[in-house]
Each structure stands twice: as structure tokens, then as C-alpha cells.
Amino acid sequence: MQAAFADARILILDDEPVNTLLLGRILTSAGYGRITATTDPHEAIAWFLAAQAGPEPFDLVCTDLHMPGLSGLDVVATLTRATPPGDFVPVVMLTADVTAEAEQEALTNGAQDFITKPFRPPQIRLRIANLLRTRTLHRQLRDHNDRLEVLVRERTVELEAARLDILHRLAAAAEYRDYTTGQHTQRVGALSGLLAARLDCGEETIELVRRAAQLHDVGKIGVPDRILLKPGPLTAAEFRVMKEHVNVGVRLLSNGSSKLIAMAEVIAGSHHERWDGSGYPRGLAGDAIPLVGQIVAVADVFDTLINERPYKAAWSIEEAVDEMTRQRGHWFSPRVIDAFLDVLNASPDLIEELQHALVDVDTRAVVAEALHG
Ligand SMILES: [Fe+2]
């Protein structure tokens, strides 16, 4: 007798006390030490339900087929319903009814084996040992699957973190060349997330906007330094090249396999559209502009205004808010500007906090370290 099986908890149900006693003795003499027996089907079901919910569930059930009140089939049906889909508790049907119909009915209704009375001890011992071995293998397989699932979840989280890290660094790389923009992409991401939250975009979209908005200017990788870093107004020809960053961004992000990249593509392609249709690249107007593009337009322009650029000094927050408000319904979506003003009114120090919160996360330092070791 293997120790694992000797430890098995076995429930015996038979309306004849002499049968429970006899079967109990056969199993005890075979080395099984944890046997519970009853002659009452309702009591058996109650014990089974209580045990399966606790730390020491039954490993096997032997039940009589013909009993007054509740038949063995009713008992099996109840026990099967109470057993979780991932678990396997074998049930042995015991009966003096030796007809093929009785056997078939028992086996099709959830019993795993069928033993006829009078009992033959060697047969009972073998069959019960076989069923307990099956239960053990089943549990080992389930535990193995559980471990694999945990492993897959861990790997998925790692992959997701790696993916986000790469995207973050891609955004940082695009920004790295423009020394004055600092943590512009991160602030645009943070403010865009706050605007999306104010506009009740839903938890998933808010998080996607927060991350995807950081890639809005990733296409600046394709803009030459002499234009990107020019300390003054651009000529018409230079501005045409600068505007190309939108198309480069869309091409870089096209056909992405994730919702995040798909949203980043939409943002890259629409963050320079204007509510009145005077923006680029497509001259879309009003709600023809994707909402995420409307949101990032507000966050991008506001952050650009309150920070220094090669071609301009930083504006005060008050000056910038005044200008943004003037552009409500012209450059910017009225409802996004309303959300922007709500966000600022709800937390007047927000912008200051945002500027300072990101001081420690210097993306240029991260990229420089990655490049130069
Ligand atoms: Fe841009």
C-alpha cells in the first residue's frame, strides 16, 4: 500500500449498516486509515459538501445504488454538481443489482466504477487503488497546469513591461535630439490621461491615452536637426518638412499588433489637426478628428507654451491658459478645453506638480546611458 493512498479520505454510504461495516473493514485491512461511513444519504451529501470546501476533502466515495428516499444516482448527481470542474473525485457504485441496465445507468450518471455485492475484497481493493491513482494523477496534472498558468502570466507581465519600456525609450529617443523639450512627452502623456479621465473615457482608454500620447511626436526622428533645432521661425519649406513628422510617425506605428500602438498611430496622425479644419495633415474639422487627437492637441500645445523652445521663451501658466481658452472652438475642441479648465480648476497646482514630478525622470539621461553605457 502506497502511503499517498493510505492517507486517502473515503466516504462510504449504504443504507444497510452491516454493509458499511463490512466495506469499512475491507478497506481498513487494506491499509486505508481515514474512512467515514453513514447509512443516511442526506448526511453523506452534507459531509461531502462540508469536506470539499475545507482543507481535507474526500478523495473517493462508495455509495449504494438502491436506498430508500434518495437513490445512489441522486447522490452521485449531487456530488458531481458540487465538484468543481477542475477536480476529480471518483465515485464507486455498490449494488446487489447485477443487471446491465443498472450498471450502465450508474456509469452514465457520473459513477466511475460499479461493484456488485456480495463484496469480493481483492476486487474492491484493486479497483479503489486504481481510482485513487487516477485521482492522484489528475491532481498532479491540475497542479502542473496551474504552475504553467502562473508561469505564462508572469512571462506575459514581463513581456508587457518590456514592450512598454521599449515604447517609452522610443518616445525618449525621438525627443532626445531636441535638448530643450526635456520631459515633454511624459508631461503630454500625463496631461492627456487626466483629460481623458475628465471626459469619462473609461479606465482602459485613459491608461492607453496616457501611454500612447507619449509617442505623439515619434516621427520627429525623421526631421533633420537643422530644422528641428533651428533657433527661430521656420521658412515655409522648412515647415513643410517639419509637418512630415506626422506622416513619419504614422508610418512608424502603422499595423501595430496592440491597442496601444494602434492608438499611438491615431494620435501621431491627428494631434496637429485643428477643430476649425485649419490643421494638418488632413485638415479634419470638429469631431471628424479622433477624440484622442483632440485631447493630445490640447496637452501638446499647452505644454509647449509653458516651456522654452529654440524659437520661443516659456509662457507663464496664466498666459498659456488664456491663449488656450481663446482658441476654444478654433484650434481646440470646446469640450476638451472645458475638460482642461475643469482639471486645472480642480487642482490649481497640478501643472507645477507635473513639472516637478518628472524632474527625476530625465529621459535624456536614460537614453544617453543606454547609448554610451
Ligand atoms: Fe507634433
Boltz pocket constraint, residues with backbone or C-beta under 6 A from the ligand:
constraints:
  - pocket:
      binder: B
      contacts: [[A, 216], [A, 217], [A, 245], [A, 271], [A, 272]]
      max_distance: 6.0
